[in-house]
Amino acid sequence: MKKAIAIAVALAFCLASSLALANAVGSDCTFKGKKLQGKIQVVDSFPDIKVQVVSSFPDLKVQKVSSFPDSCGKWQMVDSFPDIKIQFVDSFPDIKIQYVDSFPGVP
């Protein structure tokens, strides 16, 4: 009985550890089915994704572009007709981004 409990605790610990280490952004550059590229609108409420800007260890490297946001991490900021709506937050983000001048995408 004690051995079964010990095994169950060990499995629970392994599962919790793997979930904590999982990257928020998939290798296909999506978050919850939304592609992380294209036209982005910053909103104050009801976002698709909550984003925190960091200087190290991002989930996604983002390059701001003025046209052709057609690959992973290239964002064109717009005021209307967005592909994704984001809200900038200081804590409890869905994803963490780092702005870059080149080589955007999943690190």
C-alpha positions as a LaTeX table, in Angstrom:
\begin{tabular}{lrrr}
\hline
Residue & $x$ (\AA) & $y$ (\AA) & $z$ (\AA) \\
\hline
Met1 & 0.00 & 0.00 & 0.00 \\
Lys2 & 2.80 & 2.43 & 0.91 \\
Lys3 & 4.61 & 1.54 & $-2.31$ \\
Ala4 & 1.52 & 2.33 & $-4.40$ \\
Ile5 & 1.13 & 5.72 & $-2.71$ \\
Ala6 & 4.81 & 6.50 & $-3.28$ \\
Ile7 & 4.49 & 5.64 & $-6.97$ \\
Ala8 & 1.34 & 7.76 & $-7.32$ \\
Val9 & 3.08 & 10.74 & $-5.68$ \\
Ala10 & 6.13 & 10.32 & $-7.94$ \\
Leu11 & 3.95 & 10.21 & $-11.07$ \\
Ala12 & 2.01 & 13.30 & $-9.96$ \\
Phe13 & 5.28 & 15.15 & $-9.37$ \\
Cys14 & 6.59 & 14.20 & $-12.82$ \\
Leu15 & 3.37 & 15.30 & $-14.49$ \\
Ala16 & 3.35 & 18.65 & $-12.65$ \\
Ser17 & 7.01 & 19.23 & $-13.54$ \\
Ser18 & 6.46 & 18.55 & $-17.23$ \\
Leu19 & 3.47 & 20.88 & $-17.36$ \\
Ala20 & 5.43 & 23.67 & $-15.67$ \\
Leu21 & 8.25 & 23.33 & $-18.19$ \\
Ala22 & 5.97 & 23.24 & $-21.24$ \\
Asn23 & 6.37 & 26.20 & $-23.55$ \\
Ala24 & 3.28 & 28.35 & $-23.98$ \\
Val25 & 3.91 & 28.71 & $-27.73$ \\
Gly26 & 3.76 & 25.60 & $-29.86$ \\
Ser27 & 6.50 & 24.69 & $-32.32$ \\
Asp28 & 4.03 & 25.58 & $-35.09$ \\
Cys29 & 3.94 & 29.18 & $-33.75$ \\
Thr30 & 0.44 & 29.00 & $-32.30$ \\
Phe31 & $-1.16$ & 29.65 & $-28.94$ \\
Lys32 & $-4.51$ & 27.95 & $-28.35$ \\
Gly33 & $-4.97$ & 27.57 & $-32.09$ \\
Lys34 & $-4.18$ & 31.20 & $-32.95$ \\
Lys35 & $-1.21$ & 31.87 & $-35.24$ \\
Leu36 & 1.21 & 34.31 & $-33.65$ \\
Gln37 & 1.78 & 36.37 & $-36.75$ \\
Gly38 & $-0.16$ & 38.94 & $-38.73$ \\
Lys39 & $-2.11$ & 42.04 & $-37.82$ \\
Ile40 & $-2.17$ & 42.72 & $-34.08$ \\
Gln41 & $-4.42$ & 45.14 & $-32.20$ \\
Val42 & $-3.66$ & 46.20 & $-28.63$ \\
Val43 & $-6.81$ & 46.34 & $-26.48$ \\
Asp44 & $-7.56$ & 47.15 & $-22.84$ \\
Ser45 & $-10.15$ & 44.42 & $-22.34$ \\
Phe46 & $-11.34$ & 41.13 & $-23.85$ \\
Pro47 & $-8.03$ & 40.14 & $-25.50$ \\
Asp48 & $-7.39$ & 36.91 & $-27.35$ \\
Ile49 & $-3.98$ & 36.69 & $-25.64$ \\
Lys50 & $-2.44$ & 38.38 & $-22.59$ \\
Val51 & 1.18 & 39.34 & $-23.34$ \\
Gln52 & 4.11 & 40.33 & $-21.12$ \\
Val53 & 7.17 & 41.99 & $-22.66$ \\
Val54 & 10.42 & 40.58 & $-21.23$ \\
Ser55 & 14.10 & 41.07 & $-21.96$ \\
Ser56 & 15.11 & 37.43 & $-21.53$ \\
Phe57 & 13.63 & 33.92 & $-21.75$ \\
Pro58 & 10.67 & 34.76 & $-24.03$ \\
Asp59 & 8.15 & 32.30 & $-25.39$ \\
Leu60 & 8.22 & 34.21 & $-28.70$ \\
Lys61 & 10.58 & 36.69 & $-30.33$ \\
Val62 & 8.58 & 39.43 & $-32.07$ \\
Gln63 & 9.62 & 41.74 & $-34.89$ \\
Lys64 & 7.37 & 44.74 & $-35.58$ \\
Val65 & 6.91 & 45.22 & $-39.32$ \\
Ser66 & 5.02 & 47.79 & $-41.38$ \\
Ser67 & 3.92 & 45.31 & $-44.05$ \\
Phe68 & 3.86 & 41.60 & $-44.90$ \\
Pro69 & 3.51 & 40.04 & $-41.42$ \\
Asp70 & 3.58 & 36.65 & $-43.06$ \\
Ser71 & 5.84 & 34.53 & $-40.86$ \\
Cys72 & 6.13 & 33.46 & $-37.25$ \\
Gly73 & 6.70 & 36.38 & $-34.87$ \\
Lys74 & 6.22 & 39.15 & $-37.43$ \\
Trp75 & 3.59 & 41.54 & $-36.09$ \\
Gln76 & 2.01 & 44.51 & $-37.84$ \\
Met77 & 0.31 & 46.75 & $-35.29$ \\
Val78 & $-3.12$ & 47.93 & $-36.47$ \\
Asp79 & $-6.09$ & 49.86 & $-35.07$ \\
Ser80 & $-8.78$ & 47.87 & $-36.87$ \\
Phe81 & $-9.45$ & 44.52 & $-38.51$ \\
Pro82 & $-6.85$ & 42.53 & $-36.51$ \\
Asp83 & $-6.00$ & 38.87 & $-36.78$ \\
Ile84 & $-5.32$ & 38.80 & $-33.01$ \\
Lys85 & $-6.18$ & 41.12 & $-30.13$ \\
Ile86 & $-3.61$ & 41.35 & $-27.34$ \\
Gln87 & $-3.48$ & 43.02 & $-23.94$ \\
Phe88 & $-0.17$ & 43.93 & $-22.34$ \\
Val89 & 0.05 & 42.80 & $-18.70$ \\
Asp90 & 2.71 & 42.91 & $-15.98$ \\
Ser91 & 1.77 & 39.60 & $-14.38$ \\
Phe92 & 0.03 & 36.34 & $-15.23$ \\
Pro93 & 0.56 & 36.49 & $-19.02$ \\
Asp94 & $-0.50$ & 33.83 & $-21.49$ \\
Ile95 & 2.78 & 34.31 & $-23.36$ \\
Lys96 & 6.00 & 36.28 & $-22.89$ \\
Ile97 & 7.51 & 38.13 & $-25.84$ \\
Gln98 & 10.80 & 39.84 & $-26.55$ \\
Tyr99 & 11.07 & 42.48 & $-29.28$ \\
Val100 & 13.89 & 41.84 & $-31.78$ \\
Asp101 & 15.16 & 43.53 & $-34.95$ \\
Ser102 & 15.83 & 40.26 & $-36.73$ \\
Phe103 & 15.16 & 36.52 & $-36.52$ \\
Pro104 & 11.64 & 36.55 & $-35.01$ \\
Gly105 & 9.91 & 33.32 & $-34.02$ \\
Val106 & 10.00 & 30.61 & $-31.41$ \\
Pro107 & 13.42 & 30.56 & $-29.69$ \\
\hline
\end{tabular}
